[in-house]
Amino acid sequence: MPLARGREFLSIPGPTNVPETVLQAMHRPAVDIYADDLLDTTRQCLQDLKPVFRTAGSTYIYIANGHGAWEAVLTNTLSRGDRVLVLESGRFARGWGDQGEMLGLAVEVLPGGWRRAVDPAAVTARLRADPEGTIKAVLVVQIDTASGVVNDIPAIRAAIDAAGHPALLMVDGIASIGCMPFEMDLWGVDVAVTCSQKGLMMTPGLSFVAATDRARAAHRTAGLRTAYWDWTARDMPENYRKFCGTAPEHMLFGLRTALGLLFEEGLERAWARHAALARAVQAAVAVWSEGGALDFNIVAPAERSAAVTTILTPGFDPERLRSFTRENCGVVLGSGIGDLTGQAFRIAHMGYANAPMVLGTLGAAEVALRALGLPHGEGGVQAAVAALAGHFAPEG
């Protein structure tokens, strides 16, 4: 007999859980697109995105998912035929590069694989082999939600600087911003993107770009600019230009509330919460993996992300586990995607998530492992409890 009645636990890496107050903020009548309320909300959201990115640069809001933000960045800074270097560490940097190829860019992939973070030394070596500076931009994700890896962005910036190379550093922070430290200006990131449905606790449909002066200088000579994505038009004072048409009113009202919740908690506290929840999940997986039927996708513990954990299942079909938790426990686990389709499942610990939600997800997964007779180490949930207790232990 299923035990799935009650609130469903959505434990996938996007869309994530949306707070009730955010949903309520969107549950209101439409307003005139020139009304003061909407104009103030637009200005506030654009301003509030700056401390989220940790930048003094320009911010932009697009009615698009993260793929839209990718295209906005490429078209606003590059020209047809420009060469970009994609740093592979899973699915999404390569996806960004594929999009650039369709736009007419010359895309080169620095091979990396799906189980390790980007090697900064390899970045330096490749850029030193480009003394003429034909590579105009370096594309990397901070967290790849398919592989579960986290890349060291300051180390990659240092690798570019060590090569003395002028390429723009473009960072996809879709799965990381709001979930872990991201310091755009301090780290020397030239362009960054994120979107609404992960660490920012909103519904899908909005994406965000932040651009520094270096990126905006490249924008002035970019040959791929198009009307919809164009920064110059969006910098004009009229509110409708900031969205190339009608504003996404209700989503802006929700976004303003979601950002308010993030600031109420404090970014540093949000980062610490995500780190603690990640340690709990990874403590459980480490115990389960002792049975031999599952294992971490990311080999090095320091390279496992604070937002999502990807778990390989060489001993069983992961859909058996996912179906059991969904149908019997009301817990939705993420599927393996890309090269890991049918070979992994994912547990998200990002956005509007807390300890009981994570423990409930882990408990459902452990129930499924036992009920399905899948080999696993006993006591994963206990290990997670111990990890969370350690988070609250007094120092010293």
Order of alpha helices (4+ residues) and beta strands (2+ residues): beta-alpha-alpha-beta-alpha-beta-alpha-beta-alpha-beta-alpha-beta-alpha-beta-beta-alpha-alpha-alpha-alpha-beta-beta-alpha-beta-beta-alpha-alpha
